[in-house]
Amino acid sequence: GFDTDAAYYRVQGRNPDGTPNPRYERLVDVDNLIDYMLCTFYVGDCDGPVSNFLGNSRPNNYFCIFNRVNPDGFKFFRHDGEHTLGVRDWCYDRTGPYSAGQQFAQFNPQWLHQQLAANSEYRVRFGDRAHKVLFNNGLLTPGQSTARLMERAGQIETAIIAESARWGDSKRSSPFTRDDHWQPEIDRIVNDYEGYGFPSRTQVLLGQLRAKGWYPNVDAPVLQRLEGR
């Protein structure tokens, strides 16, 4: 449990007042965990780190590393995220909570996030990180997400022709193609306003986070210079 600040700071290698303590092992990189979970929630990944295909009771599709020479907390990485952004209708909201992680053998970053969310300091930090990426042209705003996707799609525009041949199935009357299948999916993600695509996904996620109490209902203050000052 992390409801006390002492427990919250201890796994970060800190004293109860938040100051570093070199005698404590640093196990959690809080910012990395938060960024990982924000990405997971944004794309609505229903197969990692907790898998809907496994009844949401077992983890799947994530990696983590730990620097034993200079310990600075476990780092989590997304992996194999094809079940995202509306591929499955039940991927709309993946904020949980889920039971996967109750047993140590099923530990996963989402379970860790769920436990840390009991701590008010963690929730404040989570809200700060969410504001950074969901507002003011942040990394998870529509324009930024679209630009990132289109840049990557452009890098493989030619290669996808050969790749689409690998998707062919003898049971299909016609093969998969870039123009008939790949490009329409790109267009859907870029233009969909139904809650899965980039135009609406930022606001959808913001609503989900507020419903969980992970982002405040009060808007953040905006600084504005008065005219003539």
Backbone as a ProteinNet text record, in pm:
[ID]
protein_1_A
[PRIMARY]
GFDTDAAYYRVQGRNPDGTPNPRYERLVDVDNLIDYMLCTFYVGDCDGPVSNFLGNSRPNNYFCIFNRVNPDGFKFFRHDGEHTLGVRDWCYDRTGPYSAGQQFAQFNPQWLHQQLAANSEYRVRFGDRAHKVLFNNGLLTPGQSTARLMERAGQIETAIIAESARWGDSKRSSPFTRDDHWQPEIDRIVNDYEGYGFPSRTQVLLGQLRAKGWYPNVDAPVLQRLEGR
[TERTIARY]
81.5	0	85.7	32.9	107.4	26	-67.1	-150.3	-71.9	40.9	123.7	236.6	278.7	389.5	519.2	533.9	654.6	670.3	561.9	567	589.1	522.8	535.3	678.7	740.6	876.5	980.3	950.8	1048.7	1085.9	984.9	1014.8	1086.6	1095.7	1172.5	1310.4	1343.2	1471.9	1477.2	1366.4	1359.7	1306.7	1338.6	1286.8	1139.6	1069.2	928.2	901	1001.3	982.2	1018.2	1056.6	1087.1	1231.9	1316.7	1459.9	1527.5	1627.8	1694.2	1763.7	1759.6	1829.8	1908.8	2040.8	2122.2	2116.8	2065.9	2055.1	1931.5	1838	1715.5	1729.9	1685.7	1690	1580.9	1618.7	1521.1	1462	1336.9	1271.6	1177.4	1124.6	1022.7	1067.7	1065.3	1081.3	939.5	888.5	748.3	711.5	797.1	764	758.1	849.4	844.5	715.1	677.5	554.3	432.9	426.7	313	306.3	419.5	420.5	379	426.2	388.7	237.9	180.1	37.2	-44.9	-1	-72.7	-78.2	32.6	36	-60	-58.7	-147.9	-294	-329.9	-467.4	-506.2	-412.8	-442.2	-477.4	-399.5	-426.5	-530.9	-567.9	-667.9	-620.2	-501.8	-443.8	-514.1	-582.1	-655.9	-578.9	-448.9	-367.9	-236.6	-223.8	-103.1	-108.5	-57	10.1	-84.1	-216.8	-317.6	-399.4	-421.8	-484.5	-631.6	-716.1	-857.5	-876.3	-786.3	-794	-770.2	-710.1	-682.3	-771.1	-887.1	-983.3	-943.9	-850.3	-799.8	-744.6	-708	-653.7	-506.7	-451.7	-311.4	-247.3	-118.5	-48.3	-1.3	37.5	87.6	154.9	248.3	303.5	363	457	535.6	674.1	769.5	905.2	942.6	1036.4	1092.9	1240.3	1317	1459.5	1494.9	1604.4	1651	1802.1	1853.4	1997.5	2052.8	2121.3	2172.4	2303.2	2367.5	2490.7	2458.6	2366.7	2320.4	2167.4	2115.4	1970.6	1893.1	1801.6	1717.3	1572.4	1534.5	1396.6	1375.3	1279	1242.6	1185.9	1220.5	1167.8	1077.6	958.3	861.4	850.1	828.3	823.2	703.6	633.3	520.8	573.6	491	531.5	408	415.6	312.1	174.5	158.8	35.1	-60.2	-88.4	-177.7	-324.7	-359.5	-499.6	-525.6	-516.6	-526	-604.4	-641.2	-705	-825	-912.3	-1039	-1040.6	-931.4	-932.6	-1036.9	-1053.6	-1156.9	-1244.4	-1377.3	-1467.3	-1444.8	-1404.4	-1387.2	-1250.6	-1180.8	-1053.7	-1073	-1197.1	-1226.5	-1171	-1187.2	-1141.4	-1065.8	-935.2	-852.6	-794.2	-865.4	-814.4	-836.5	-916.1	-934.3	-1027.5	-1010.8	-898.7	-914.2	-802.4	-799.6	-731.4	-765.5	-712.7	-572.4	-528.9	-396	-289.8	-215.7	-113	-133.3	-249.1	-272.6	-174.6	-134.9	-31	101.5	208.5	338	379.7	349.3	388.4	319.1	210.4	136.6	161.2	270	299.2	306.9	260.8	266.5	256.4	296.2	296.6	159.1	54.6	-77.9	-119.5	-86.2	-114.4	-39.5	86.2	165.3	101	58.8	-9.3	-135.5	-214.5	-337.6	-310.6	-203.4	-170.4	-117.9	-33.8	21.6	-85.5	-193	-298.4	-370	-346.1	-403	-333.5	-217.8	-138.9	-165.5	-193.4	-227.4	-109.7	13.7	129.8	145.9	121.4	129.8	22.5	-98	-205.8	-175	-113.4	-74.2	30.8	128.8	232.8	172.4	80.2	13.8	-61.2	-133.4	-205.4	-112.6	2	99.7	151.8	185	236.8	128.2	5.2	-105.6	-126.9	-120.8	-138.6	-30.4	89.8	201.5	178.2	117.7	103.3	-34	-134.2	-270.1	-310.8	-225.8	-258.5	-140.8	-171.6	-67.9	26.9	-30	48.8	138.4	92.6	167.5	170.1	247	272.8	148.3	44.4	-77.2	-194.3	-164.4	-268.2	-285.7	-401.8	-429.8	-322.5	-275.8	-176.9	-46.5	0.5	126.2	113	2.9	-15.9	-25.8	-98.2	-111.3	23.8	99.6	231.2	323.1	317.6	403.6	366.4	237.5	192.7	226.8	202.9	226.7	375.3	459.8	603.2	644.4	594.5	629.7	569.2	445.6	382.8	460.1	510.6	588.4	717.9	775.4	900.9	884.4	764	743	642.4	617.3	515.6	542.6	669.4	703.2	711.3	772.2	788	655.1	550.3	421.7	360.1	403.4	352.7	393.6	521.6	568.1	510.2	499.9	446	301.2	224.4	83.3	68.1	167.9	162.4	169	237.2	247.3	113.9	26.8	-104.3	-202.3	-163.4	-253.1	-297.6	-415.9	-473.4	-540.1	-509.2	-565.4	-717.7	-772.3	-917.5	-985.1	-907.4	-963.3	-978.6	-1086.3	-1109.2	-1014.1	-961.3	-865.9	-761.3	-638.5	-531.6	-545.5	-479.1	-468	-375.6	-405.6	-320	-300.7	-197.8	-172.6	-287.5	-332.7	-433	-571.8	-604.9	-739.6	-754.7	-644.2	-655.4	-569.1	-442.4	-351.7	-388.3	-401.3	-428.6	-563.2	-670.4	-796.5	-786.4	-703.4	-686.9	-611.2	-510.6	-441	-539.7	-621.9	-719.3	-819	-860.4	-956.6	-898.2	-776	-713.8	-696.1	-660.5	-634.1	-762.9	-872.9	-995	-1113.2	-1103.6	-1216.6	-1248	-1374.4	-1418.9	-1505.9	-1507.6	-1596.7	-1533.6	-1419.6	-1360.4	-1235.5	-1204.6	-1086.4	-973.9	-1010.6	-910.5	-850.4	-748.2	-674.4	-757.6	-853.5	-926.1	-999.4	-1046.2	-1125.2	-1057	-949	-893.8	-837.9	-782.3	-726.3	-834.1	-947.6	-1056	-1120.7	-1128.6	-1181.4	-1095.7	-964.9	-875.1	-885.4	-892.9	-904.7	-1029	-1139.4	-1261.3	-1245.8	-1176.4	-1153.9	-1068.2	-965.6	-877.5	-950.3	-1034.6	-1111.2	-1210.8	-1270.2	-1364.9	-1297.4	-1169.1	-1093.1	-1035.7	-1041.3	-979.4	-830.3	-782.6	-639.4	-603.9	-705.3	-683.3	-791.9	-757.7	-856.7	-965.4	-1083.3	-1193.7	-1176	-1091.4	-1063.4	-955.1	-980.6	-881.9	-756.2	-642.7	-516	-514	-448.4	-440.5	-360.3	-397.7	-328.4	-271.5	-143.2	-78	-98.1	-133.9	-155.4	-104.5	-20.8	32.6	-73.1	-99.5	-196.5	-142.7	-232	-190.2	-128.8	-15.2	51.1	142.8	150.8	237.2	369.6
-119.5	0	125.7	232.7	357.8	476.3	452	561.7	660.7	616.9	708.9	763.9	886.4	945.5	870	814.6	739.6	621	548.2	433.5	477.9	586.7	638.6	680.1	751.5	799.3	688.5	590	485.1	409	374.8	300.7	387.1	517	606.6	635.8	565	587	716.8	756.1	884.3	869.6	968.1	975.6	1017.7	1005.4	1044.7	1188.5	1276.2	1415.5	1438.1	1329.6	1340.4	1363.5	1381.4	1401.6	1268.4	1267.2	1141.5	1075.4	942.5	864.4	756	766.9	670.3	529	514.2	380	305.4	376.9	314.8	282.7	167.3	129	203.3	259.2	327.3	225.9	191.6	88.6	144.6	263.5	317.9	451.6	461.3	588.4	638.3	723.3	763	826.8	915	982.9	884.2	787.9	687.4	607.1	566	488.9	569	694.5	777.7	794.8	823.8	841.8	712.5	600.9	471.7	451	480.1	458.3	557.8	682.2	779.7	734.1	680.7	629.4	511.2	420.7	304.9	348.6	442.5	489.6	564.7	642.4	722.3	633.1	529.1	442.6	336.3	320.5	220.5	79.6	46.1	-85.8	-192.7	-284.3	-388.7	-519.9	-515.4	-637.3	-613.2	-501.3	-475.1	-339.3	-329.1	-436	-537.7	-506.2	-602.9	-643.1	-773.4	-823.4	-857.7	-794	-829.6	-970.9	-1014.4	-1150.3	-1255.6	-1214.1	-1303.5	-1269.6	-1212.2	-1181.9	-1068.1	-985.1	-874.2	-920.4	-1046.3	-1101.4	-1139.1	-1118.9	-1151.1	-1042.7	-1016	-915.3	-971.4	-881.6	-921.6	-801.8	-832.2	-732.2	-607.6	-625.5	-511.1	-560.7	-470.2	-498.2	-399.2	-438.3	-343.1	-375.9	-274.6	-291.8	-222.8	-265.6	-206.5	-197.8	-79.6	-56	-92.7	-204.8	-249.9	-180	-116.2	-43.7	93.3	164.2	294.6	290.5	228.7	209.5	341.7	354	473.7	436.1	313.9	271.3	189.3	97.9	20	111.7	81.6	155.9	61.6	108	25.1	69.7	-29	-3.5	-75.8	-5.2	-65.2	-161.5	-262.2	-365.1	-424.5	-447.3	-523.3	-461.5	-337.3	-264.3	-252.7	-364.4	-354.3	-344.2	-381.2	-373.7	-238.7	-133.4	2.3	92.7	210	315.2	264.9	191.3	153.7	25.2	-51.2	-180.3	-272	-260.3	-334.5	-233.9	-251.6	-157.2	-150.2	-262.2	-262.7	-211.1	-144.2	-79.4	69.5	113.6	256.3	312.2	238.8	284.9	171.7	192.6	88	134.3	224.5	276	180	75.4	-23.2	24.9	-29.1	-114	-259.2	-330	-470.5	-551.3	-679.4	-765.5	-816.9	-809	-859.4	-788.9	-863.4	-806.1	-837.5	-890.9	-927.1	-1034.4	-1122.2	-1220.1	-1167	-1188	-1132.3	-1176.8	-1301.3	-1352.6	-1278.6	-1206.9	-1133.8	-983	-944.6	-801.9	-733.6	-609.9	-532.4	-384.2	-295.5	-152	-94.2	-148.5	-92.3	-123.3	-241.5	-273	-176.5	-150.4	-57	80.6	125.5	254.7	257.3	151.4	147.1	160	97.8	106.6	245.5	300.5	433.1	541.4	519.5	619.8	645.6	561.4	586.4	702.2	741.9	847.3	981.9	1082.7	1214.3	1278.5	1256.4	1312.4	1252.9	1122.7	1057.8	1112.4	1131.6	1182.2	1323.1	1403.7	1538.4	1528.4	1441.2	1424.7	1371	1276	1221.3	1332.1	1416.3	1525.5	1623.4	1650.4	1740.2	1684	1554.7	1491.9	1486.7	1459	1454.8	1591.3	1696.6	1831.8	1863.7	1818.6	1847.1	1789.2	1671.4	1606.2	1627.4	1668.9	1680.6	1823.9	1920.5	2060.5	2131	2247.3	2338.4	2269.4	2201.5	2133.8	2025.4	1962.6	1853.6	1730.4	1631.3	1514.5	1432.3	1442.5	1364.8	1452.8	1568.2	1651.5	1609.7	1639.6	1589.4	1621.1	1745.2	1782.6	1706.9	1695.4	1625.1	1476.3	1415	1272.4	1245.9	1331.9	1315.6	1330.2	1431.5	1453.2	1334.4	1279.5	1166.6	1043.5	1017.9	902.4	918.4	1035.9	1056.8	1049.5	1095	1083.1	936.2	856	713.5	642.4	675.8	613.8	647.3	769.8	808	730.9	694.5	619.6	480.4	424	285.7	278.3	390.9	394.3	292.5	280.4	183.5	42.4	29.4	-103.2	-168.9	-89.2	-146.3	-224.8	-198.2	-275	-420.6	-443.4	-579.9	-639.2	-555.9	-604	-649	-576.8	-613.5	-750.2	-789.7	-922	-1031.8	-1002.5	-1099.8	-1117.7	-1017.9	-1026.5	-1111.5	-1147.3	-1222.1	-1352.5	-1394.5	-1516.2	-1593.1	-1720	-1801	-1809.5	-1780.3	-1785.7	-1657.9	-1553.7	-1427.3	-1428.4	-1364.3	-1357.2	-1259.4	-1164.3	-1068.9	-1039.1	-1009.9	-985.6	-849.4	-835	-704.6	-617.7	-489.1	-395.9	-268.8	-194.7	-69	28.3	42.8	144.1	107.4	-20.6	-62.4	-87.4	-111.3	-147.7	-61.2	-45.6	31.3	179.8	240.6	383.9	421	345	378.3	373.4	284.4	277.8	399.9	443.5	567.5	683.7	691.2	800.4	796.4	676.4	664.7	719.6	681.5	727.3	879	934.4	1077.7	1159.8	1102.6	1181	1140.5	1030.4	978.5	1066.6	1108	1189.6	1110.9	978.9	897.1	851.1	902.1	868.5	784.8	729.5	646	717	805.2	871.7	993.6	1048.1	1159.1	1285.5	1321.9	1447.6	1452.1	1337	1334.9	1265.2	1191.4	1103.6	1180.5	1296.3	1373.7	1408.5	1458.2	1494.3	1372	1262	1138.2	1093.8	1093.6	1052	1146.4	1275.5	1372.2	1342.8	1310.8	1276.9	1150.9	1052.2	928	951.8	1032.9	1061.2	1139.4	1233.1	1308.9	1219.3	1125.9	1034.4	948.3	921.4	841.2	924.8	1055.6	1140.9	1155.1	1125.7	1134.8	1266.5	1344.2	1477.9	1566.9	1686.9	1772.7	1822.1	1845.5	1900.5	2050	2112.8	2255.8	2274.1	2359.8	2384	2447.9	2414.2	2473.3	2621.6	2702.3	2845.9	2872.5	2977.7	3018.1	3158	3173	3303.1	3383.3	3507.5	3593.7	3733.3	3784.1	3919.6	4021.6	4115.5	4221	4313.1	4357.9	4445.3	4574.6	4613.8	4733.6	4718.1	4595.6	4572.7	4508.6
0	0	0	-60.6	-72	-22.4	68	113.8	199.2	259	336.9	250.4	279.7	205.4	231.2	352.1	383.8	289.4	263.9	173.8	29.7	-8.2	-144.3	-174.9	-81.8	-105	-86.6	-3.5	23.5	-104.2	-187.8	-310.9	-412.9	-385.8	-471.7	-413	-305	-240.5	-164.2	-102.1	-34	108.7	189.5	325.7	323.8	436.9	440.5	399	410.2	367.6	222	151.3	9	-25	74.4	47.8	17.6	-70.4	-108.4	10.5	12.7	115.3	44.2	34	-40.4	17.6	137.4	195.8	147	87.1	37.8	-111.4	-150.1	-290.7	-368.1	-480.7	-565.4	-663.1	-643	-723	-828.9	-805.5	-895.3	-952.9	-1083.9	-1153.6	-1181.8	-1095.4	-1100.7	-1234.1	-1285.5	-1411.8	-1527.5	-1531	-1636.3	-1628.1	-1506.9	-1489.3	-1534.8	-1496.6	-1534.7	-1686.2	-1748.7	-1893.5	-1964.6	-1913.7	-1971	-1962.1	-1845.9	-1829	-1910.3	-1920.9	-2002.6	-2148.3	-2196.8	-2333.6	-2348.2	-2250.3	-2253.1	-2255.2	-2169.9	-2163.4	-2290.2	-2343.9	-2463.3	-2582.5	-2605	-2720.1	-2688.7	-2560.7	-2524.2	-2551.7	-2504.4	-2532	-2449.3	-2515.3	-2443.1	-2436.1	-2469.4	-2459.2	-2386.3	-2318.7	-2242.1	-2173.8	-2052.6	-1978.8	-1915.9	-1916.3	-1871.4	-1992.9	-2009.8	-2131.8	-2112.2	-2192.4	-2195	-2246.2	-2334.3	-2389.1	-2280.9	-2171	-2058.6	-1939.6	-1968.7	-1864.9	-1773	-1816.4	-1735.3	-1600.7	-1593.8	-1469.7	-1482.8	-1602.7	-1625.5	-1712.3	-1690.6	-1771.1	-1904.5	-1993.2	-2124.4	-2191	-2278.7	-2371.5	-2304.7	-2215.8	-2169.9	-2130.9	-2135.8	-2091.3	-1981.2	-1897.6	-1801.2	-1781.9	-1745.1	-1719.9	-1589.3	-1529.2	-1403.5	-1407.3	-1380.7	-1381	-1243.8	-1234.5	-1105.1	-1067.2	-1163.4	-1134.4	-1074.9	-1139.6	-1090.3	-1080	-976.2	-964.6	-964.1	-1058.1	-1062.3	-1091.1	-1052.3	-1069	-1195.2	-1188.3	-1306.3	-1414	-1539.7	-1654.2	-1733.6	-1766.4	-1837.6	-1982.6	-2070.5	-2214.7	-2275.9	-2362.3	-2435	-2540.2	-2573.5	-2668.4	-2733.3	-2865.5	-2936.7	-2916.7	-2961.6	-2933.4	-3050.1	-3119	-3234.9	-3196.1	-3073.6	-3030	-2964	-3044.3	-2991.7	-3086.2	-3036.2	-3115.9	-3195.4	-3126.9	-3186.6	-3264.3	-3263.1	-3332.2	-3267.8	-3136	-3063.2	-2988.7	-2996	-2930.7	-2780.8	-2719.5	-2574.8	-2533	-2623	-2589.3	-2561.1	-2553.9	-2539.1	-2409.1	-2299.8	-2168.7	-2100.2	-2078	-2016	-1882.3	-1815.5	-1689.7	-1572.8	-1592.5	-1487.1	-1376.5	-1254.4	-1208.8	-1250.1	-1256.7	-1292.2	-1182.4	-1178.1	-1072	-1101.7	-1226.3	-1262.3	-1179.8	-1103	-1018.2	-871.3	-835.6	-696.5	-649	-741.8	-713.3	-766.2	-690.5	-729	-868.5	-904.2	-1035.6	-1149.3	-1118.8	-1221.1	-1212	-1143.1	-1129.2	-1265.2	-1271.6	-1395.9	-1360.7	-1450.6	-1420.5	-1391.5	-1452.3	-1423.7	-1280.3	-1231	-1091.7	-999.3	-1032.2	-952.2	-953.8	-1071.2	-1081.5	-996.1	-1000.5	-922.2	-772.8	-726.2	-585	-548.6	-636.1	-609.6	-611.6	-688.1	-700.4	-568	-466.4	-333.9	-264.5	-317.5	-254.7	-322.1	-242.5	-297.7	-371	-322.1	-389.3	-528.4	-539	-670.3	-763.1	-712.8	-797.8	-848.7	-764.2	-808.1	-918.8	-897.5	-999.2	-1128.5	-1117.3	-1234.9	-1310	-1235.6	-1299.2	-1368.4	-1307.1	-1368.7	-1500.8	-1500.5	-1622.9	-1730.3	-1688.4	-1784.3	-1848	-1767	-1821.9	-1924.1	-1897.6	-1988	-2127.4	-2135.6	-2266.8	-2330.5	-2252.2	-2305.7	-2339.6	-2306.3	-2332	-2399.4	-2456.3	-2508.3	-2606.7	-2704	-2807.5	-2750.4	-2641.7	-2581.5	-2670.3	-2628.9	-2712.5	-2744.8	-2662.3	-2687.5	-2729.6	-2787.7	-2847.3	-2993.6	-3054.5	-3190.3	-3293.6	-3297	-3397.4	-3382.1	-3258.8	-3234.3	-3268.9	-3228.8	-3256.4	-3406	-3475.7	-3620.7	-3690.2	-3652.3	-3714.2	-3689.1	-3569.2	-3534.7	-3617.8	-3629.3	-3707.6	-3854.9	-3910.9	-4053.2	-4085.9	-3994.2	-4017.3	-4023.7	-3930.1	-3931.1	-4052.6	-4087.1	-4203.9	-4330.9	-4340.3	-4457.4	-4469.8	-4356.8	-4358.6	-4417.5	-4405.1	-4451.4	-4566.1	-4631.9	-4736.2	-4846.5	-4886.8	-4991.8	-4936	-4819	-4759.2	-4728.7	-4705.3	-4667.7	-4783	-4904.9	-5019.3	-5004.6	-4976	-4955.4	-4826.9	-4724.5	-4597.4	-4612.4	-4692.2	-4709.2	-4773.6	-4855.4	-4916.1	-4809.7	-4699.9	-4590.8	-4518.9	-4531.6	-4467	-4547.1	-4670.5	-4757	-4693.2	-4724.3	-4667.5	-4780.9	-4792.1	-4899.2	-4890.9	-4771.1	-4753.5	-4801.1	-4824.9	-4869.9	-5020.9	-5067.3	-5211.7	-5278.6	-5200.2	-5254.2	-5147.4	-5188.2	-5090.6	-5023.3	-4909.7	-4846.6	-4930.7	-4936.6	-5009.9	-4928.1	-4966	-4898	-4918.9	-5042.6	-5073.2	-5021	-5022.2	-4983	-4833	-4763.1	-4622.7	-4530.4	-4566.5	-4481.2	-4478.1	-4595.3	-4601	-4538.3	-4560.8	-4492.8	-4340.8	-4288.5	-4143.8	-4091.6	-4167.7	-4132.3	-4131.2	-4235.9	-4246.2	-4131.1	-4090.9	-3980.6	-3851.1	-3820.6	-3696.8	-3696.9	-3812	-3821	-3819	-3868.5	-3887.8	-3800.4	-3727.6	-3651.9	-3530.2	-3520.1	-3407.6	-3310.6	-3322.4	-3241.4	-3110.1	-3076.2	-2947.7	-2954.9	-3074.2	-3088.8	-3163.5	-3255.5	-3337.9	-3269.5	-3331.8	-3274.1	-3249.6	-3338.6	-3314.8	-3180.8	-3131.4	-3008.5	-2892.2	-2919.5	-2817.2	-2697.2	-2718.6	-2608.3	-2506.5	-2553.9	-2463.9	-2400.6	-2475	-2418.4	-2300.4	-2320.3	-2213.1	-2093.9	-2119.4	-2010.7	-1926.9	-1992.1	-1919.9	-1836.8	-1891.2	-1818.2	-1694.6	-1708.5	-1595.2	-1486.8	-1526.7	-1428.1	-1355	-1425.6	-1362.8	-1257.1	-1274.7	-1179	-1064.5	-1076.9	-976.7	-996	-1115.6	-1145.7	-1212	-1244.7	-1299.4	-1241.3	-1194.9	-1128.2	-1222.7	-1167	-1245.5	-1269.6	-1189.8	-1206.3	-1312.5	-1408.9	-1514	-1456.8	-1516.8	-1473.7	-1507.5	-1424.8	-1454.4	-1581.1	-1650.1	-1772.1	-1751.5	-1773.8	-1760.5	-1887.9	-1872.8	-1989.3	-1957	-2044.1	-2023.3	-2063.5	-1974.4	-2003.6	-2111.7	-2198	-2307.5	-2249.5	-2302.6	-2259.1	-2139.6	-2084.5	-1969	-2013
[MASK]
+++++++++++++++++++++++++++++++++++++++++++++++++++++++++++++++++++++++++++++++++++++++++++++++++++++++++++++++++++++++++++++++++++++++++++++++++++++++++++++++++++++++++++++++++++++++++++++++++++++++++++++++++++++++++++++++++++++

